[in-house]
Amino acid sequence: MNDADPITPPPHTTADAGDTTRTGRPEQPAAAAIRDLLDAVCDPEIPVLTIADLGILRSVRVDPDGRNPVVTITPTYSGCPAMDTITRDIRTVLARHGYPDATVRTVLLPAWTTDWMTDTGRAKLEAYGIAPPSGRATVRGGTVPLTLSVRCPRCGSTDTREMSHFGSTSCKALWVCQACAEPFDHFKVH
C-alpha cells in the first residue's frame, strides 16, 4: 500500500507476489500446468474471451507437494455478477483434473483495468463484433480520457456515436456506426 494514501496501492504493484497478469506463466512447473488448464476457462458474459485474455486471472500457486492450488482472480468491477460463475468454472476444471480442494481467492486491490487485457483478447473482441478498449486507463492524478469516436468493429469506420453509456453489460457501452448503420458494443476503458 502507498503510505501517502492507505487505500490506493502505488501504480504497477500487485496484491499477490505470484501475479501472472503481466508475466504470463508461473515459474513453478505444477503451477504452470494448472495455469494451462485455466487458460480454457471462458468469461460467461463474453464467451469468446478466456479469463486469461481478460486479465482477471492474477496468479496460480501450489503448495510444495503440488496438490493444493490457490488461484487468485480480480473482477472487472467489484459488483461483477459473473464472478460466481467464473469461480465455479475454475473449481470444476480443477476438480476434473485431480484438484478437488483448490482455493479460488478474489482480490479487489489493485482494481482490474482494461490495461490487463491481452492483445489476443482485444483481437478476439473485435472479431466477435465488440469494439475493444482503446487507449490506457486513467492514472490517478492524470488526465481523463475523452472518447470522441470508436472504430466500428464491422466496417472499420470512425464515423460512430455513442447511443447509451451502458450496453449489454456494465463494462460496455452501446454505439452505432453512421457508415454501416450497425449498432455495436464498445468495451469501455477503465
C-alpha positions as CSV (number, residue, x, y, z in Angstrom):
1,M,0.0,0.0,0.0
2,N,1.0,3.5,-0.6
3,D,2.0,5.3,2.6
4,A,0.6,8.6,1.4
5,D,-2.8,7.0,0.6
6,P,-3.6,3.8,2.5
7,I,-6.5,2.9,0.3
8,T,-4.8,3.0,-3.1
9,P,-1.8,0.8,-3.9
10,P,1.0,2.5,-5.9
11,P,0.9,2.0,-9.7
12,H,2.2,-1.3,-11.1
13,T,2.1,-3.2,-7.8
14,T,0.2,-6.3,-7.2
15,A,-1.7,-7.8,-4.3
16,D,-0.1,-11.1,-4.9
17,A,3.6,-11.7,-5.5
18,G,2.7,-14.5,-7.8
19,D,0.8,-12.2,-10.1
20,T,1.0,-13.6,-13.6
21,T,-1.2,-10.9,-15.2
22,R,1.7,-9.2,-16.9
23,T,4.3,-12.0,-16.7
24,G,2.4,-14.9,-18.2
25,R,3.1,-18.4,-16.9
26,P,4.2,-19.1,-13.3
27,E,7.7,-20.4,-13.0
28,Q,6.8,-23.4,-10.8
29,P,6.0,-26.3,-13.1
30,A,3.0,-27.5,-11.2
31,A,1.5,-24.0,-11.1
32,A,2.3,-23.6,-14.8
33,A,0.4,-26.8,-15.6
34,I,-2.6,-25.6,-13.7
35,R,-2.4,-22.2,-15.4
36,D,-2.6,-24.1,-18.7
37,L,-5.8,-25.8,-17.6
38,L,-7.3,-22.4,-16.6
39,D,-6.4,-20.9,-19.9
40,A,-9.6,-22.6,-21.3
41,V,-12.0,-21.0,-18.7
42,C,-14.2,-18.5,-20.6
43,D,-15.8,-15.4,-19.4
44,P,-19.6,-16.2,-19.2
45,E,-20.6,-12.8,-20.4
46,I,-18.2,-12.6,-23.3
47,P,-17.6,-16.3,-24.1
48,V,-15.1,-15.5,-26.9
49,L,-12.7,-14.4,-24.1
50,T,-10.9,-16.5,-21.6
51,I,-10.3,-15.3,-18.1
52,A,-6.6,-15.1,-19.1
53,D,-7.4,-13.0,-22.2
54,L,-9.5,-10.7,-20.0
55,G,-6.6,-10.3,-17.5
56,I,-8.6,-11.3,-14.4
57,L,-6.6,-14.5,-13.8
58,R,-4.0,-13.0,-11.5
59,S,-2.0,-15.9,-10.1
60,V,-1.7,-19.6,-9.7
61,R,0.2,-21.1,-6.7
62,V,0.5,-24.6,-5.4
63,D,1.8,-25.9,-2.1
64,P,5.2,-27.7,-2.1
65,D,3.6,-31.1,-2.9
66,G,1.8,-29.7,-5.9
67,R,-1.7,-30.8,-4.7
68,N,-3.5,-27.8,-3.4
69,P,-3.7,-24.9,-5.9
70,V,-4.6,-21.4,-4.9
71,V,-6.0,-19.4,-7.8
72,T,-6.3,-15.6,-7.5
73,I,-8.7,-13.6,-9.7
74,T,-9.8,-10.0,-9.8
75,P,-13.2,-9.0,-11.1
76,T,-13.6,-6.4,-13.8
77,Y,-15.5,-4.4,-11.2
78,S,-16.4,-5.1,-7.6
79,G,-20.1,-6.0,-8.3
80,C,-19.4,-8.1,-11.4
81,P,-22.2,-10.8,-11.5
82,A,-20.0,-13.2,-13.5
83,M,-17.6,-13.8,-10.6
84,D,-19.6,-16.6,-9.0
85,T,-19.8,-18.4,-12.4
86,I,-16.1,-17.9,-13.1
87,T,-15.2,-19.2,-9.6
88,R,-17.4,-22.3,-10.1
89,D,-15.9,-22.9,-13.6
90,I,-12.4,-22.7,-12.2
91,R,-13.2,-25.2,-9.4
92,T,-14.9,-27.5,-11.9
93,V,-11.9,-27.6,-14.3
94,L,-9.5,-28.1,-11.4
95,A,-11.6,-30.9,-9.8
96,R,-11.9,-32.7,-13.2
97,H,-8.1,-32.7,-13.3
98,G,-7.5,-34.0,-9.8
99,Y,-7.6,-30.8,-7.7
100,P,-10.9,-31.1,-5.8
101,D,-9.6,-28.9,-2.9
102,A,-8.5,-25.9,-4.9
103,T,-9.0,-22.5,-3.4
104,V,-10.1,-19.6,-5.5
105,R,-9.4,-16.2,-4.0
106,T,-10.9,-12.9,-5.2
107,V,-8.8,-9.8,-4.7
108,L,-10.0,-6.3,-5.3
109,L,-6.7,-4.4,-5.0
110,P,-5.3,-3.3,-7.2
111,A,-8.5,-2.9,-9.1
112,W,-8.7,-4.5,-12.5
113,T,-8.0,-2.3,-15.5
114,T,-8.5,-2.8,-19.2
115,D,-4.7,-2.4,-19.5
116,W,-4.5,-6.0,-18.2
117,M,-6.4,-7.3,-21.2
118,T,-4.1,-9.2,-23.6
119,D,-3.6,-8.2,-27.2
120,T,-5.1,-11.6,-28.2
121,G,-8.2,-10.7,-26.1
122,R,-8.6,-7.4,-27.8
123,A,-8.3,-9.0,-31.2
124,K,-10.9,-11.6,-30.2
125,L,-13.3,-8.9,-29.0
126,E,-13.1,-7.1,-32.4
127,A,-13.5,-10.4,-34.3
128,Y,-16.6,-11.0,-32.2
129,G,-18.1,-7.6,-33.1
130,I,-17.2,-5.8,-29.9
131,A,-15.0,-2.7,-30.2
132,P,-12.1,-3.3,-27.8
133,P,-11.0,-0.7,-25.3
134,S,-8.7,1.9,-26.9
135,G,-6.1,3.7,-25.1
136,R,-5.0,3.2,-21.5
137,A,-6.9,3.6,-18.3
138,T,-6.6,6.9,-16.4
139,V,-3.8,7.0,-13.9
140,R,-4.7,8.7,-10.7
141,G,-3.9,12.4,-11.0
142,G,-3.6,12.1,-14.7
143,T,-5.8,13.4,-17.5
144,V,-9.2,12.0,-18.0
145,P,-9.6,10.4,-21.5
146,L,-12.4,11.6,-23.7
147,T,-13.7,9.1,-26.3
148,L,-14.9,11.1,-29.3
149,S,-15.1,8.2,-31.7
150,V,-14.8,4.4,-31.6
151,R,-13.8,2.4,-34.7
152,C,-16.6,0.2,-35.9
153,P,-15.6,-3.5,-35.5
154,R,-17.7,-4.4,-38.5
155,C,-16.7,-1.9,-41.2
156,G,-13.8,0.0,-39.6
157,S,-15.3,3.4,-39.9
158,T,-14.7,6.0,-37.2
159,D,-18.0,7.8,-38.1
160,T,-19.7,6.4,-34.9
161,R,-21.6,7.8,-32.0
162,E,-22.5,6.6,-28.5
163,M,-26.1,5.6,-28.2
164,S,-26.0,4.6,-24.5
165,H,-23.2,4.7,-21.9
166,F,-24.4,1.3,-20.8
167,G,-24.5,-1.7,-23.1
168,S,-25.3,-5.4,-22.6
169,T,-23.0,-5.4,-19.6
170,S,-21.8,-2.7,-17.3
171,C,-18.3,-2.7,-18.8
172,K,-19.6,-2.0,-22.3
173,A,-21.3,1.0,-23.9
174,L,-23.7,0.8,-26.9
175,W,-22.5,2.6,-30.1
176,V,-23.8,2.9,-33.6
177,C,-21.9,3.2,-36.8
178,Q,-23.1,6.0,-39.1
179,A,-21.4,4.4,-42.2
180,C,-22.9,0.9,-42.0
181,A,-25.8,1.7,-39.6
182,E,-24.9,-1.2,-37.3
183,P,-25.1,-1.0,-33.5
184,F,-22.2,-2.5,-31.6
185,D,-20.9,-2.8,-28.1
186,H,-17.7,-0.9,-27.1
187,F,-15.7,-2.3,-24.1
188,K,-15.1,0.8,-22.0
189,V,-11.6,1.7,-20.9
190,H,-11.3,1.5,-17.1
